[in-house]
Amino acid sequence: MKIPNKEIIEKLREDYPIGCRVKLVRMDDPQAPPLGTTGTVIGVDDVGSIMVDWDNGCGLSVAYGEDDCEKITLKS
């Protein structure tokens, strides 16, 4: 697992603020939610993992350098 530097972690926190919505693109874990699952960001930890409250109840974080999610916008 790659550990990002302080600047990258700060950028991740800017790009994925608490409360933003994301969609899972890739996660290599047998317990991962299905690809395309959406959720709400609850924070970015000190190793760059994006912590997500997935809509299906899963609690796995998106690991920096291993997994991938994309920010989605809500249409009003």
Contacts in CASP RR format, 6 or more apart in sequence:
PFRMAT RR
TARGET T0000
AUTHOR 0000-0000-0000
METHOD contacts of the structure
MODEL  1
MKIPNKEIIEKLREDYPIGCRVKLVRMDDPQAPPLGTTGTVIGVDDVGSI
MVDWDNGCGLSVAYGEDDCEKITLKS
1 47 0 8 1.000
1 63 0 8 1.000
1 64 0 8 1.000
1 65 0 8 1.000
1 66 0 8 1.000
2 64 0 8 1.000
2 65 0 8 1.000
3 47 0 8 1.000
3 64 0 8 1.000
4 12 0 8 1.000
4 47 0 8 1.000
4 48 0 8 1.000
4 64 0 8 1.000
8 48 0 8 1.000
8 64 0 8 1.000
9 44 0 8 1.000
9 46 0 8 1.000
9 47 0 8 1.000
9 48 0 8 1.000
12 44 0 8 1.000
12 48 0 8 1.000
12 50 0 8 1.000
12 64 0 8 1.000
13 43 0 8 1.000
13 44 0 8 1.000
15 71 0 8 1.000
16 22 0 8 1.000
16 41 0 8 1.000
16 43 0 8 1.000
16 44 0 8 1.000
16 50 0 8 1.000
16 71 0 8 1.000
17 41 0 8 1.000
18 41 0 8 1.000
18 42 0 8 1.000
18 43 0 8 1.000
19 40 0 8 1.000
19 41 0 8 1.000
19 42 0 8 1.000
20 40 0 8 1.000
20 41 0 8 1.000
20 71 0 8 1.000
21 38 0 8 1.000
21 39 0 8 1.000
21 40 0 8 1.000
21 41 0 8 1.000
21 71 0 8 1.000
21 72 0 8 1.000
21 73 0 8 1.000
21 74 0 8 1.000
22 38 0 8 1.000
22 39 0 8 1.000
22 40 0 8 1.000
22 41 0 8 1.000
22 50 0 8 1.000
22 52 0 8 1.000
22 62 0 8 1.000
22 69 0 8 1.000
22 70 0 8 1.000
22 71 0 8 1.000
22 72 0 8 1.000
23 36 0 8 1.000
23 37 0 8 1.000
23 38 0 8 1.000
23 39 0 8 1.000
23 69 0 8 1.000
23 70 0 8 1.000
23 72 0 8 1.000
24 32 0 8 1.000
24 33 0 8 1.000
24 34 0 8 1.000
24 35 0 8 1.000
24 36 0 8 1.000
24 37 0 8 1.000
24 38 0 8 1.000
24 54 0 8 1.000
24 62 0 8 1.000
24 67 0 8 1.000
24 68 0 8 1.000
24 69 0 8 1.000
25 35 0 8 1.000
25 36 0 8 1.000
25 68 0 8 1.000
25 69 0 8 1.000
25 70 0 8 1.000
26 35 0 8 1.000
26 67 0 8 1.000
26 68 0 8 1.000
27 33 0 8 1.000
27 35 0 8 1.000
27 60 0 8 1.000
27 62 0 8 1.000
27 63 0 8 1.000
27 66 0 8 1.000
27 67 0 8 1.000
27 68 0 8 1.000
28 66 0 8 1.000
28 67 0 8 1.000
29 60 0 8 1.000
29 67 0 8 1.000
31 58 0 8 1.000
31 60 0 8 1.000
32 58 0 8 1.000
32 60 0 8 1.000
32 67 0 8 1.000
33 54 0 8 1.000
33 56 0 8 1.000
33 57 0 8 1.000
33 58 0 8 1.000
33 60 0 8 1.000
34 56 0 8 1.000
37 54 0 8 1.000
37 55 0 8 1.000
37 56 0 8 1.000
37 58 0 8 1.000
38 54 0 8 1.000
38 55 0 8 1.000
38 72 0 8 1.000
39 52 0 8 1.000
39 53 0 8 1.000
39 54 0 8 1.000
39 55 0 8 1.000
40 52 0 8 1.000
40 53 0 8 1.000
40 55 0 8 1.000
41 50 0 8 1.000
41 51 0 8 1.000
41 52 0 8 1.000
41 53 0 8 1.000
42 51 0 8 1.000
42 52 0 8 1.000
42 53 0 8 1.000
43 50 0 8 1.000
43 51 0 8 1.000
44 50 0 8 1.000
44 51 0 8 1.000
45 51 0 8 1.000
45 61 0 8 1.000
47 64 0 8 1.000
48 64 0 8 1.000
49 61 0 8 1.000
49 62 0 8 1.000
49 63 0 8 1.000
49 64 0 8 1.000
50 61 0 8 1.000
50 62 0 8 1.000
50 64 0 8 1.000
50 69 0 8 1.000
51 61 0 8 1.000
52 59 0 8 1.000
52 60 0 8 1.000
52 61 0 8 1.000
52 62 0 8 1.000
52 69 0 8 1.000
53 59 0 8 1.000
54 60 0 8 1.000
62 68 0 8 1.000
62 69 0 8 1.000
END
